[in-house]
Structures are given as C-alpha cells and as structure tokens.
Amino acid sequence: MPCGRFRCGFYFDTLHAMDFEQLLKTDKYQVFLFVCPATMPFSFGCHPWSVVNKSGTVSRWEVFWRPQEWETRWGHLHKNFYAQQQGITKYFFSDKYLWGSSKLLGYIEGGVGSLANQMSDFIESSPQSYPYCYTYSLSVPTATLM
C-alpha cells in the first residue's frame, strides 16, 4: 500500500486533531490504526502505529527501527513518543522535520469484554509479552504490534 502524498493515484488524507478528538469516546474501548510514510530512505513504505483508548485514557504504541531515548520504551517498543496522530521523523539524522500527515486506516470500538477491550489489553501488555522488544529486522515481521 503506498503511503506518500501522490503515489499510484493514492492521496494521503489527513485526519485533523479536532476530527480525531470527536471519535474518542470516554465510555468505550477503542483501538485505532494509523500510518504515515516511513523515515527516508524507507519512505516508500508505511510506518504503522496503534492508538488505544481505554474509556478515556489514550495512549500511542509503536515499534521504531532505532530505539529512541524515552521514559516509556522497551527496546524498540515505544509508548506515547509522539502525539496520537503525529507522523514520525522524515530523516533518521534529524528530529526537526516530521511527516505532518497521518492516515487513519480504521478503528474498532466496544464495551467491556468486546474485541476492542481484548485488543487494547493485548497492546498494553506488549512490554511484557511482545517477543521482539529488543530485536528489529526489516526482513522478518518484527516491526508490527498487530
């Protein structure tokens, strides 16, 4: 799937912060899947992340190819490194330039005991259960949480 602004006729729509805030529900469990272009020179691919809403408590979860210095990280696994819908850095050598746009691919929601509840629990248990926290490879599927 192309991730750039104009690749193969695919336009990268942005979801404005206000629109995203309107999707959040304080009485539901929700899991959102976002993407943005990957850091150059890999920007032909997509960088995915999950945003989890547990009845109003919102967190962002993702795996980076290079561990970043951050208080809530476990190797390559990071929690809340960027704002919920902020794109990642464009260049691996600079934190100054970010992909401003992200795309919401989809989301699921539900109440207690729902699939959304189970998914949010699964994602939030990743620091203990994700086997590749301290390993990263582009050649095998270690780079996604779901």
Contacts in CASP RR format, 6 or more apart in sequence:
PFRMAT RR
TARGET T0000
AUTHOR 0000-0000-0000
METHOD contacts of the structure
MODEL  1
MPCGRFRCGFYFDTLHAMDFEQLLKTDKYQVFLFVCPATMPFSFGCHPWS
VVNKSGTVSRWEVFWRPQEWETRWGHLHKNFYAQQQGITKYFFSDKYLWG
SSKLLGYIEGGVGSLANQMSDFIESSPQSYPYCYTYSLSVPTATLM
1 10 0 8 1.000
1 35 0 8 1.000
1 46 0 8 1.000
2 8 0 8 1.000
2 9 0 8 1.000
2 10 0 8 1.000
2 44 0 8 1.000
2 45 0 8 1.000
3 12 0 8 1.000
3 35 0 8 1.000
3 36 0 8 1.000
3 37 0 8 1.000
3 38 0 8 1.000
3 43 0 8 1.000
3 44 0 8 1.000
3 45 0 8 1.000
3 46 0 8 1.000
3 47 0 8 1.000
3 103 0 8 1.000
4 10 0 8 1.000
4 12 0 8 1.000
4 37 0 8 1.000
4 43 0 8 1.000
5 11 0 8 1.000
5 12 0 8 1.000
5 101 0 8 1.000
12 37 0 8 1.000
12 101 0 8 1.000
12 103 0 8 1.000
13 101 0 8 1.000
13 103 0 8 1.000
14 100 0 8 1.000
14 101 0 8 1.000
14 102 0 8 1.000
14 103 0 8 1.000
15 85 0 8 1.000
15 102 0 8 1.000
15 103 0 8 1.000
15 104 0 8 1.000
17 85 0 8 1.000
20 84 0 8 1.000
20 85 0 8 1.000
20 104 0 8 1.000
23 30 0 8 1.000
23 32 0 8 1.000
23 107 0 8 1.000
24 30 0 8 1.000
24 53 0 8 1.000
24 56 0 8 1.000
24 58 0 8 1.000
25 53 0 8 1.000
25 56 0 8 1.000
25 109 0 8 1.000
26 55 0 8 1.000
26 56 0 8 1.000
27 55 0 8 1.000
27 111 0 8 1.000
28 53 0 8 1.000
28 55 0 8 1.000
28 109 0 8 1.000
28 110 0 8 1.000
28 111 0 8 1.000
28 116 0 8 1.000
29 53 0 8 1.000
29 54 0 8 1.000
29 55 0 8 1.000
29 109 0 8 1.000
29 110 0 8 1.000
29 111 0 8 1.000
29 112 0 8 1.000
29 114 0 8 1.000
29 116 0 8 1.000
29 117 0 8 1.000
29 119 0 8 1.000
29 120 0 8 1.000
30 52 0 8 1.000
30 53 0 8 1.000
30 107 0 8 1.000
30 108 0 8 1.000
30 109 0 8 1.000
30 110 0 8 1.000
30 116 0 8 1.000
30 120 0 8 1.000
31 50 0 8 1.000
31 51 0 8 1.000
31 52 0 8 1.000
31 53 0 8 1.000
31 107 0 8 1.000
31 108 0 8 1.000
31 109 0 8 1.000
31 116 0 8 1.000
31 119 0 8 1.000
31 120 0 8 1.000
31 123 0 8 1.000
32 50 0 8 1.000
32 51 0 8 1.000
32 52 0 8 1.000
32 53 0 8 1.000
32 84 0 8 1.000
32 104 0 8 1.000
32 106 0 8 1.000
32 107 0 8 1.000
33 48 0 8 1.000
33 49 0 8 1.000
33 50 0 8 1.000
33 104 0 8 1.000
33 105 0 8 1.000
33 106 0 8 1.000
33 107 0 8 1.000
33 146 0 8 1.000
34 48 0 8 1.000
34 49 0 8 1.000
34 50 0 8 1.000
34 51 0 8 1.000
34 84 0 8 1.000
34 85 0 8 1.000
34 102 0 8 1.000
34 103 0 8 1.000
34 104 0 8 1.000
34 105 0 8 1.000
35 46 0 8 1.000
35 47 0 8 1.000
35 48 0 8 1.000
35 49 0 8 1.000
35 102 0 8 1.000
35 103 0 8 1.000
35 105 0 8 1.000
36 46 0 8 1.000
36 47 0 8 1.000
36 87 0 8 1.000
36 88 0 8 1.000
36 99 0 8 1.000
36 100 0 8 1.000
36 101 0 8 1.000
36 102 0 8 1.000
36 103 0 8 1.000
37 43 0 8 1.000
37 45 0 8 1.000
37 46 0 8 1.000
37 47 0 8 1.000
37 90 0 8 1.000
37 99 0 8 1.000
38 44 0 8 1.000
38 45 0 8 1.000
38 46 0 8 1.000
38 47 0 8 1.000
38 88 0 8 1.000
39 47 0 8 1.000
39 65 0 8 1.000
39 88 0 8 1.000
39 89 0 8 1.000
39 90 0 8 1.000
39 91 0 8 1.000
39 92 0 8 1.000
40 90 0 8 1.000
40 91 0 8 1.000
40 92 0 8 1.000
42 138 0 8 1.000
43 90 0 8 1.000
47 62 0 8 1.000
47 87 0 8 1.000
47 88 0 8 1.000
48 62 0 8 1.000
48 105 0 8 1.000
48 144 0 8 1.000
49 60 0 8 1.000
49 61 0 8 1.000
49 62 0 8 1.000
50 60 0 8 1.000
50 61 0 8 1.000
50 62 0 8 1.000
50 123 0 8 1.000
50 145 0 8 1.000
50 146 0 8 1.000
51 58 0 8 1.000
51 59 0 8 1.000
51 60 0 8 1.000
51 61 0 8 1.000
51 84 0 8 1.000
51 85 0 8 1.000
52 58 0 8 1.000
52 59 0 8 1.000
52 60 0 8 1.000
52 61 0 8 1.000
52 119 0 8 1.000
52 120 0 8 1.000
52 123 0 8 1.000
52 124 0 8 1.000
53 120 0 8 1.000
54 120 0 8 1.000
54 124 0 8 1.000
58 84 0 8 1.000
59 79 0 8 1.000
59 80 0 8 1.000
59 124 0 8 1.000
60 79 0 8 1.000
60 80 0 8 1.000
60 81 0 8 1.000
60 82 0 8 1.000
60 83 0 8 1.000
60 84 0 8 1.000
61 77 0 8 1.000
61 78 0 8 1.000
61 79 0 8 1.000
61 123 0 8 1.000
61 124 0 8 1.000
61 126 0 8 1.000
61 145 0 8 1.000
62 77 0 8 1.000
62 78 0 8 1.000
62 81 0 8 1.000
62 145 0 8 1.000
63 76 0 8 1.000
63 77 0 8 1.000
63 78 0 8 1.000
63 132 0 8 1.000
63 136 0 8 1.000
63 142 0 8 1.000
63 143 0 8 1.000
63 144 0 8 1.000
63 145 0 8 1.000
64 76 0 8 1.000
64 78 0 8 1.000
64 81 0 8 1.000
64 88 0 8 1.000
64 136 0 8 1.000
65 76 0 8 1.000
65 136 0 8 1.000
65 138 0 8 1.000
65 143 0 8 1.000
66 76 0 8 1.000
66 92 0 8 1.000
66 136 0 8 1.000
67 73 0 8 1.000
67 75 0 8 1.000
67 76 0 8 1.000
67 78 0 8 1.000
68 78 0 8 1.000
68 81 0 8 1.000
70 78 0 8 1.000
70 81 0 8 1.000
72 78 0 8 1.000
72 79 0 8 1.000
72 80 0 8 1.000
73 79 0 8 1.000
73 81 0 8 1.000
74 126 0 8 1.000
74 127 0 8 1.000
74 130 0 8 1.000
74 133 0 8 1.000
74 134 0 8 1.000
75 133 0 8 1.000
75 134 0 8 1.000
76 132 0 8 1.000
76 133 0 8 1.000
76 134 0 8 1.000
76 135 0 8 1.000
76 136 0 8 1.000
77 126 0 8 1.000
77 127 0 8 1.000
77 130 0 8 1.000
77 133 0 8 1.000
77 145 0 8 1.000
79 127 0 8 1.000
82 88 0 8 1.000
82 98 0 8 1.000
85 102 0 8 1.000
85 104 0 8 1.000
86 98 0 8 1.000
86 100 0 8 1.000
86 102 0 8 1.000
87 98 0 8 1.000
87 99 0 8 1.000
87 100 0 8 1.000
87 101 0 8 1.000
87 102 0 8 1.000
88 98 0 8 1.000
88 99 0 8 1.000
89 95 0 8 1.000
89 97 0 8 1.000
89 98 0 8 1.000
89 99 0 8 1.000
90 97 0 8 1.000
90 98 0 8 1.000
90 99 0 8 1.000
91 97 0 8 1.000
108 115 0 8 1.000
108 116 0 8 1.000
108 119 0 8 1.000
109 116 0 8 1.000
110 116 0 8 1.000
110 117 0 8 1.000
111 117 0 8 1.000
119 146 0 8 1.000
122 129 0 8 1.000
123 145 0 8 1.000
123 146 0 8 1.000
126 133 0 8 1.000
126 145 0 8 1.000
127 133 0 8 1.000
130 145 0 8 1.000
132 142 0 8 1.000
135 142 0 8 1.000
136 142 0 8 1.000
136 143 0 8 1.000
137 143 0 8 1.000
END
